[in-house]
Amino acid sequence: MKKSIKVFSFLLFITVFTLGCNNNEASAEMYGEELTLSELQGKVILIDFWATWCPPCRKGVPDLVELQNEYDQLVVIGISLDAISRGGATEKDVVPFMKEFGINYPVVKGDMNVTQQYGGIQSIPTSFVIDRRGFVVSRHIGLVSKEVYRQDIEKALAGNYNREEYIKAPDFSLPTIK
């Protein structure tokens, strides 16, 4: 009896270990090079914390695609929280989502560290516009109109505000989703 329990336990361990490895390998294939925020200094950055399962996030993506097309000095960065929300159940939905919506900007895999650095993201979408020197010009919680983003982007491009009133955006280095 003890021998069959040991054999069963061993087989169960091998099965769980193998399934875990296969899932991790498939997941690892989704990710590419690291994107580091500080390497983009000199451009205006629009960071969007989002997930595929979030209806307001889905509604806002087409505006972000248009804004990325509209401004040469803008880099939109989508920080997907699919890997850390809902138990990671929608992590594999990100690549098909990106293709379906024609996302033309980098999307990175968010983690708990970056959500904490940016004030503890409590709801999505949450977005930040960062000026060319790396200062946060605006923060928005919830769906934002393209016009509000345009005003923030223009403000960041012009740089005609008192930067002493703004904080430096926390740097991060996160894997891109390909």
Secondary structure, DSSP 8 states (H G I E B T S, - for coil): -HHHHHHHHHHHHHHHHHHHHHHHHHHHTTEEEEEEGGGGTTSEEEEEEE-TT-HHHHHHHHHHHHHHHH-TTEEEEEEE-TTTSGGGTTGGGHHHHHHHHT--S-EEE--HHHHHHTT---SSSEEEEE-TTSBEEEEEES---HHHHHHHHHHHHHT-S-GGGS-B----EEEEE-
